[in-house]
Amino acid sequence: MLVVLSCTGVLATPAGAADPAAPPPNYAAAFLGTTVAYRPPGGAWSGFQHDLTPLLGYGRYVSKTIALELDLGPTFVRGHYSSFSLVPGVVWSFSPHVYAAARFLVPVDPEANFGVFPGVGVIHTFKNGLSPLVEVNASSYVGKGNPDFGVAVTVGVLYSF
């Protein structure tokens, strides 16, 4: 069974030093993700994996449309702790309401592994700095050979500061 960390998040555009009207360049994030479809190596497709991953993260824009982000959190399967992972990523805000993310899954407990986790999301930023979002990701753990494949969905909220 794949236990996927879903995470995401970007603002429409980061703050520029010369543009005081632009949003701040930093954001904190809270997410809840789950795996909606999964195919183990050499196996058949199955649906919802009964996993939930609450995540907290921090992101910072390094250019007008590119942000670096790090999220972390535990995964629970059927209510029981399964793993804890770090999820570094690069987010490209190519529209005020749509973004693409290149993320990497790095489980650190109970064993180390490495996965790719690209995704696309939709977001809306309110004047109070809150930004609700929904992201869909493909996932594959490739660190130990025999890659699998999953589809994850995440909902979350960002706070700009």
Residue pairs with C-beta under 8 A, 6 or more apart in sequence:
1 38
1 40
1 49
1 51
1 77
2 35
2 38
2 40
2 49
2 51
2 139
2 141
2 148
2 150
3 35
3 49
3 51
3 53
3 75
3 77
3 82
3 83
3 107
4 33
4 34
4 35
4 49
4 51
4 53
4 75
4 105
4 117
4 137
4 139
4 150
4 152
5 33
5 53
5 55
5 71
5 73
5 75
5 85
5 87
5 105
5 107
5 117
6 31
6 32
6 33
6 34
6 53
6 55
6 135
6 137
6 152
6 153
6 154
7 29
7 31
7 33
7 53
7 55
7 57
7 69
7 71
7 73
7 87
7 89
7 103
7 135
7 154
7 156
8 29
8 31
8 91
8 99
8 101
8 103
8 119
8 121
8 133
8 135
8 137
8 154
8 156
9 27
9 29
9 31
9 57
9 59
9 69
9 71
9 91
9 121
9 123
9 131
9 133
9 135
9 156
9 158
10 27
10 59
10 67
10 69
10 91
10 93
10 99
10 101
10 121
10 123
10 133
10 158
11 23
11 27
11 61
11 67
11 93
11 123
11 125
11 131
11 158
11 160
12 23
12 93
12 96
12 97
12 123
12 125
12 131
13 22
13 23
13 64
13 65
13 93
13 96
14 22
14 23
14 24
14 25
14 61
14 63
14 64
14 65
14 67
15 22
15 23
15 24
15 25
15 61
16 22
16 64
23 125
23 129
23 160
24 129
24 160
24 161
25 60
25 61
26 58
26 59
26 60
26 61
26 160
26 161
27 58
27 59
27 60
27 67
27 131
27 158
27 159
27 160
27 161
28 56
28 57
28 58
28 158
28 159
28 161
29 55
29 56
29 57
29 58
29 59
29 69
29 71
29 156
29 157
29 158
29 159
30 54
30 55
30 56
30 57
30 156
30 157
31 53
31 54
31 55
31 56
31 57
31 71
31 73
31 154
31 155
31 156
32 52
32 53
32 54
32 55
32 154
32 155
32 156
33 52
33 53
33 55
33 152
33 153
33 154
33 155
34 48
34 49
34 51
34 52
34 53
34 152
34 153
34 154
35 48
35 49
35 51
35 139
35 150
35 151
35 152
36 47
36 48
36 151
36 152
36 153
37 45
37 46
37 47
37 48
37 150
37 151
38 45
38 46
38 47
38 49
38 148
38 149
38 150
38 151
39 45
39 46
39 148
39 149
39 150
40 148
41 146
41 147
41 148
42 146
49 77
49 150
50 77
50 78
51 75
51 76
51 77
51 82
52 75
52 76
53 73
53 74
53 75
53 76
54 73
54 74
55 71
55 72
55 73
55 87
55 156
56 71
56 72
56 73
57 69
57 70
57 71
57 72
57 87
58 69
58 70
59 67
59 68
59 69
59 70
59 91
59 158
60 67
60 68
60 69
61 67
62 68
65 92
65 93
65 94
66 90
66 91
66 92
66 93
67 90
67 91
67 93
68 88
68 89
68 90
68 91
69 88
69 89
69 90
69 91
69 101
69 103
70 86
70 87
70 88
70 89
71 86
71 87
71 89
72 84
72 85
72 86
72 87
73 84
73 85
74 81
74 82
74 83
74 84
75 81
75 82
75 83
75 84
75 85
76 82
83 107
83 109
83 110
84 107
84 108
84 109
85 105
85 106
85 107
85 108
86 106
86 108
87 103
87 104
87 105
87 106
87 117
88 103
88 104
88 106
89 101
89 102
89 103
89 104
89 117
90 101
90 102
90 103
91 99
91 100
91 101
91 102
92 99
92 100
92 101
92 102
93 99
94 100
96 125
97 122
97 123
97 124
98 120
98 121
98 122
98 123
99 120
99 121
99 123
100 118
100 119
100 120
101 117
101 118
101 119
101 120
101 121
101 135
101 137
102 118
103 116
103 117
103 118
103 119
103 137
104 114
104 115
104 116
104 117
105 113
105 114
105 115
105 116
105 117
105 139
105 141
106 112
106 113
106 114
106 115
107 113
107 115
112 143
113 141
113 143
113 144
114 141
114 142
114 143
115 139
115 140
115 141
115 142
115 143
116 139
116 140
116 142
117 137
117 138
117 139
117 152
118 137
118 138
119 135
119 136
119 137
119 138
119 152
119 154
120 135
120 136
121 133
121 134
121 135
121 136
121 154
122 133
122 134
122 135
123 131
123 132
123 133
123 158
124 131
124 132
124 133
125 131
125 158
125 160
129 159
129 160
129 161
130 157
130 158
130 159
131 157
131 158
131 159
131 160
132 155
132 156
132 157
133 154
133 155
133 156
133 157
133 158
134 153
134 154
134 155
135 153
135 154
135 156
136 151
136 152
136 153
136 154
137 151
137 152
137 153
137 154
138 149
138 150
138 151
139 148
139 149
139 150
139 151
139 152
140 147
140 148
140 149
140 150
141 147
141 148
